[in-house]
């Protein structure tokens, strides 16, 4: 027996338009498989005159998002506005009215997710968000369901396609950061203002959400240490390659001694690691569990169609649960005991441009030694009256490395501190 579920959509840009087209194309097949007929009855947009997918009945358009949330002919609300406000207020109103919510809004979940999950639990309705992290890659549902009982030790992934594209071009073509960014903007991978991507903040929001679900604690974007790729040079990437590494921007959430550490930064990944082969705008998340071992989920982490696929999957779950009179299992988040990035222990790659004169290497080594940072290997390259010193350290504490950098900056012989990269392998 077919059951119609009426859908209200907040936002109809690229992703919203793709959802409309995908739903229209697959409606009959979905109904045959599930017995649910999804019907879009209201769509909130900013501009009524803007071109929309031909499958969309323009009679359902409105410029009043509140009218979508409160409408009697809307059973489930899909939010694709991509802003904090008024999305937060609208989703709370939908939940309070007994309507399940599906969202792709990573910024909202990474900053106000704990309160929204509580609102969903109080209303007894779903708040589903597979599309908020990893585009079309199933990440949230496996963590919430398949791995719900798994003692997860670490999640480490490439969760921003823009930066992965840039680093791929720098690695494979020898492009500079500036040229690779320009190409990413030309192809539509990067925004005119790319700060959220290249500064690591987009990845930070995503890893905050993953950490919350994986560890059952409330983690917000403010809890994430974020460092971007703007200082990465072709020299850093070439040196990493000689040592058997690939440079990637990683989002990492891990549990160490009962504390949760969440960070985003570029790192040297061993070329033999599965993440090292993730190219261009693709994403991948590597999960390490005590019982399951190692898993990797890989696919297109962005784009209108992959994201709409994730939205549609959540929409069907919400519709099914609504027809059953309830909701799926909501996240129960406790207060996180956060681990400072200062306590991270890792190997480090450090590049310095220094005056090429006697005694400089000894002075630099002395500063490292004063802070307990020991050298595993060192390379020196002549640059006229300057030299480039490149170090790989033994495992050291982040706080000690940062103190070392501050003291190195005060040395007269140090002209420039170049790259600083954590080395994946022995960090903990």
C-alpha positions in Angstrom: 0.0 0.0 0.0 1.4 3.3 -1.1 1.7 6.1 1.5 2.3 9.7 0.3 4.7 11.8 2.3 4.6 15.5 1.6 8.0 17.3 1.5 8.8 21.0 2.1 12.2 22.2 0.9 14.1 25.2 2.3 16.5 26.4 -0.5 16.6 25.4 -4.1 20.1 26.3 -5.4 22.4 23.7 -7.0 21.8 21.0 -4.4 18.1 21.7 -4.0 17.6 21.6 -7.8 19.5 18.3 -8.0 17.3 16.9 -5.3 14.2 17.9 -7.1 15.4 16.3 -10.4 16.6 13.1 -8.7 13.4 12.7 -6.8 11.3 13.2 -10.0 13.4 10.7 -11.9 13.3 8.1 -9.2 9.9 8.6 -7.7 8.3 5.5 -9.3 11.2 3.2 -8.5 11.3 4.5 -4.9 7.5 3.9 -4.5 7.8 0.4 -5.9 10.7 -0.5 -3.5 9.4 1.2 -0.4 5.7 1.9 -0.7 6.4 5.6 -0.1 5.5 8.3 -2.5 7.5 11.5 -1.9 5.7 14.6 -3.1 7.3 18.1 -3.0 4.5 20.4 -1.9 6.4 23.6 -0.9 9.8 25.1 -1.8 11.2 28.3 -0.2 13.5 30.4 -2.5 14.9 33.9 -2.4 14.0 34.7 -6.1 10.8 33.5 -7.6 12.0 34.4 -11.1 15.2 32.5 -11.1 15.3 29.4 -13.4 14.4 26.1 -11.7 14.5 22.5 -12.7 11.8 21.8 -15.3 10.5 19.0 -13.0 9.6 21.5 -10.3 6.0 22.8 -10.3 6.5 26.6 -9.9 3.2 26.8 -8.1 4.9 25.4 -5.0 7.5 28.2 -4.8 7.4 30.8 -2.0 9.7 33.4 -0.6 8.5 32.8 2.9 10.4 29.9 4.5 8.1 30.0 7.6 5.2 29.2 5.4 7.0 25.9 4.4 7.7 24.9 8.0 4.1 25.6 9.2 2.2 24.4 6.2 -0.4 21.7 6.8 0.6 20.0 3.5 4.2 19.5 4.6 5.1 16.4 6.6 8.9 16.5 6.3 11.3 19.5 6.0 14.5 19.4 4.0 16.9 22.3 4.7 19.6 23.2 2.1 19.9 26.9 2.9 23.5 26.6 4.1 23.3 29.4 6.7 23.1 29.5 10.4 20.2 31.9 10.6 17.3 31.6 10.0 18.0 27.9 9.4 18.4 27.2 13.1 15.0 28.8 14.1 13.2 27.2 11.1 14.5 23.7 12.0 13.5 24.1 15.6 10.0 25.2 14.5 9.7 22.2 12.2 10.7 19.8 15.0 8.3 21.5 17.5 5.5 21.0 15.0 6.2 17.3 14.9 7.9 17.3 11.5 11.2 15.4 10.9 14.1 17.4 9.5 16.7 16.5 6.9 19.6 18.9 6.5 23.0 19.3 4.7 24.0 22.3 6.9 27.4 21.3 8.4 28.0 24.8 9.9 24.8 24.7 11.8 25.4 21.2 13.1 29.0 21.9 14.1 28.0 25.0 16.1 24.5 24.3 17.4 24.2 20.6 16.9 23.9 19.6 20.6 20.9 21.8 21.1 19.3 20.7 17.9 19.7 17.0 18.7 18.1 17.7 22.1 15.2 19.4 20.3 14.7 16.4 18.0 14.8 14.0 20.9 12.2 16.1 22.8 9.9 16.2 19.8 10.4 12.5 19.0 11.2 13.2 15.4 14.3 12.6 13.2 17.1 15.1 12.6 19.1 13.5 9.8 22.2 14.9 8.3 24.1 12.4 6.1 24.6 15.1 3.4 26.4 17.4 5.9 29.7 15.4 5.7 31.3 13.8 2.7 28.7 14.5 0.1 27.4 11.2 -1.2 29.7 9.0 0.9 27.8 7.1 3.6 29.5 8.2 6.8 27.0 9.3 9.4 24.7 6.3 9.1 27.5 3.7 9.4 28.8 5.5 12.5 25.3 5.9 14.1 24.1 2.4 13.2 26.6 -0.2 12.0 29.4 1.0 14.3 27.3 2.1 17.2 28.8 -0.5 19.5 32.3 -0.3 18.1 35.0 1.2 20.4 36.4 3.7 17.8 40.0 4.9 18.4 40.4 7.3 15.6 38.8 8.8 12.5 41.2 10.3 10.0 40.1 11.6 6.7 40.3 13.9 3.7 37.0 15.7 4.0 37.5 18.8 1.8 37.6 18.3 -1.9 39.0 21.8 -2.7 42.2 21.4 -0.7 42.7 17.9 -1.9 42.4 19.1 -5.5 45.0 21.8 -4.9 47.4 19.5 -3.2 47.0 16.9 -6.0 47.9 19.5 -8.6 50.9 20.6 -6.5 52.0 17.0 -6.1 51.5 15.6 -9.6 52.1 18.7 -11.8 54.5 20.7 -9.6 52.1 23.6 -9.5 52.5 26.4 -7.0 49.8 26.8 -4.3 48.7 30.0 -6.1 48.4 28.4 -9.5 46.6 25.4 -8.2 44.1 27.6 -6.3 43.5 29.6 -9.4 42.7 26.4 -11.4 40.4 25.2 -8.6 38.5 28.4 -8.8 38.3 28.2 -12.6 36.8 24.7 -12.4 34.3 25.7 -9.7 36.0 23.6 -6.9 36.9 26.8 -4.9 34.9 29.8 -4.1 36.1 33.4 -5.0 36.8 33.7 -1.3 38.3 30.3 -0.5 39.1 30.9 3.1 36.7 28.4 4.6 38.3 25.6 2.5 42.0 26.5 2.4 42.0 27.7 6.0 40.7 24.3 7.2 37.4 25.6 8.7 35.1 23.6 6.3 37.0 20.4 7.2 36.9 21.5 10.9 33.1 21.6 10.9 32.9 18.2 9.3 35.3 16.5 11.7 33.5 18.1 14.7 30.3 16.3 13.5 32.1 13.0 12.9 33.7 13.2 16.4 30.4 13.9 18.0 28.8 10.8 16.4 31.8 8.5 16.7 32.5 9.2 20.4 29.0 10.2 21.6 30.2 13.6 22.9 29.3 17.2 22.0 32.1 18.6 19.9 31.7 22.0 18.2 33.8 23.8 15.6 35.3 26.0 18.3 36.8 22.8 19.9 38.7 21.9 16.7 42.3 23.0 16.1 42.3 24.3 12.5 45.3 24.9 10.3 45.1 25.2 6.5 47.3 24.7 3.5 48.2 28.3 2.6 51.8 27.9 3.7 52.5 24.6 1.8 55.1 25.0 -0.9 56.3 23.0 -3.8 59.5 22.4 -1.9 57.6 20.9 1.1 55.8 18.5 -1.3 58.9 17.5 -3.2 60.8 16.8 0.0 57.9 14.7 1.4 57.9 12.7 -1.9 61.6 12.0 -1.6 61.0 10.5 1.8 58.0 8.4 0.7 55.2 10.7 1.8 52.3 12.6 0.3 51.0 15.9 1.8 47.3 15.9 2.6 45.0 18.1 4.6 43.6 15.8 7.2 40.7 16.0 9.7 41.5 13.8 12.7 39.3 12.9 15.7 40.8 10.5 18.2 40.3 9.2 21.7 43.4 9.1 23.8 43.4 8.3 27.5 39.7 9.1 27.9 40.1 12.5 26.1 38.9 13.6 22.7 41.3 15.4 20.4 39.9 17.0 17.2 42.2 18.7 14.7 42.6 19.7 11.1 46.0 20.3 9.6 48.3 19.3 6.6 50.3 16.2 7.2 52.8 14.0 5.6 51.0 10.7 4.9 53.0 7.6 4.1 52.7 6.8 0.3 51.6 3.3 1.3 48.6 4.5 3.3 45.2 4.3 1.6 44.6 8.0 2.1 47.7 8.9 0.1 46.1 7.7 -3.1 42.9 9.8 -2.8 43.2 12.3 -5.6 41.6 15.5 -7.0 38.3 16.5 -5.3 37.6 13.0 -3.9 37.2 12.5 -0.2 37.9 9.5 2.0 37.6 8.7 5.7 39.7 6.1 7.5 38.2 4.6 10.6 40.2 2.7 13.2 38.3 0.6 15.7 39.4 -1.9 18.4 37.1 -4.7 17.2 36.6 -4.0 13.5 40.1 -2.9 12.7 40.6 -0.5 9.8 37.9 0.7 7.4 37.9 3.3 4.6 34.9 5.0 3.0 35.7 6.7 -0.3 33.8 8.7 -2.9 32.9 12.2 -4.1 32.7 14.4 -1.1 30.9 17.3 -2.8 28.8 18.2 -5.8 25.1 18.6 -6.3 24.2 15.1 -7.3 26.2 13.2 -4.7 24.9 15.5 -2.0 21.3 15.1 -3.2 21.7 11.4 -3.1 22.5 11.6 0.6 19.6 13.9 1.2 17.2 11.5 -0.6 18.4 8.6 1.5 17.8 10.5 4.7 14.4 11.7 3.4 13.3 8.2 2.8 14.4 7.2 6.3 12.5 10.1 7.8 9.4 9.4 5.8 9.4 5.7 6.8 9.9 6.5 10.5 7.2 9.1 10.4 4.7 6.6 8.9 5.6 4.2 11.7 4.8 6.9 14.2 8.3 7.6 15.6 11.9 8.3 14.8 15.2 6.5 14.6 17.8 6.5 17.3 18.9 10.0 18.2 22.4 10.8 19.2 22.9 11.0 22.9 25.8 13.3 23.5 27.7 13.7 26.8 30.1 16.5 27.7 33.4 16.0 25.9 36.7 15.9 27.8 38.8 17.6 25.2 42.5 17.0 24.6 44.5 20.0 23.8 46.5 19.9 20.5 49.5 20.9 22.7 49.5 17.3 24.1 49.8 15.8 20.6 52.9 13.7 20.2 54.1 13.3 16.6 57.1 13.4 14.3 57.5 16.7 12.6 58.9 18.0 9.3 60.5 21.5 9.7 62.0 23.7 7.0 64.2 26.8 7.8 65.9 29.3 5.6 69.0 30.5 7.4 72.2 32.5 6.8 74.9 30.3 5.3 77.7 30.8 7.8 79.6 28.8 10.4 77.8 28.0 13.6 74.3 28.4 12.4 73.4 24.7 12.3 74.8 24.3 15.8 72.7 27.2 17.1 69.5 25.8 15.5 70.2 22.3 16.8 70.8 23.9 20.3 67.3 25.5 20.2 65.7 22.2 19.3 67.6 20.4 22.0 66.7 22.9 24.7 63.0 22.0 24.2 63.6 18.2 24.0 63.0 18.0 20.2 65.5 15.6 18.9 66.5 15.3 15.2 66.0 12.0 13.3 67.4 13.4 10.0 68.6 16.6 8.4 69.2 17.9 4.9 71.0 21.2 3.9 70.6 22.9 0.5 72.6 25.9 -0.6 70.7 29.0 -1.7 73.5 31.5 -2.5 74.3 33.3 0.8 71.5 31.4 2.5 70.8 27.7 3.1 67.7 25.7 3.6 67.7 23.3 6.5 65.1 20.5 6.5 64.6 18.4 9.6 62.6 15.4 10.5 62.3 15.0 14.2 61.8 12.1 16.4 58.4 11.9 18.2 58.0 15.2 20.1 55.2 17.0 22.0 53.3 19.7 20.0 53.8 22.3 22.8 57.5 21.8 22.8 57.7 22.1 19.0 55.7 25.4 19.1 58.1 26.8 21.7 61.0 25.7 19.5 59.6 27.7 16.6 59.2 30.8 18.7 62.8 30.6 19.9 64.0 29.9 16.3 62.3 33.1 15.1 64.4 35.1 17.5 67.7 33.8 16.1 69.4 36.4 13.9 70.6 33.7 11.5 67.1 32.4 10.8 65.6 34.3 7.8 62.4 32.4 7.5 60.6 29.5 9.0 59.1 27.5 6.2 56.9 24.4 6.4 55.9 22.6 9.6 54.1 19.3 9.0 53.1 16.6 11.3 54.2 13.1 10.1 51.4 10.5 10.2 52.6 7.2 11.6 53.9 7.5 15.2 51.7 10.4 16.4 49.4 9.8 19.4 
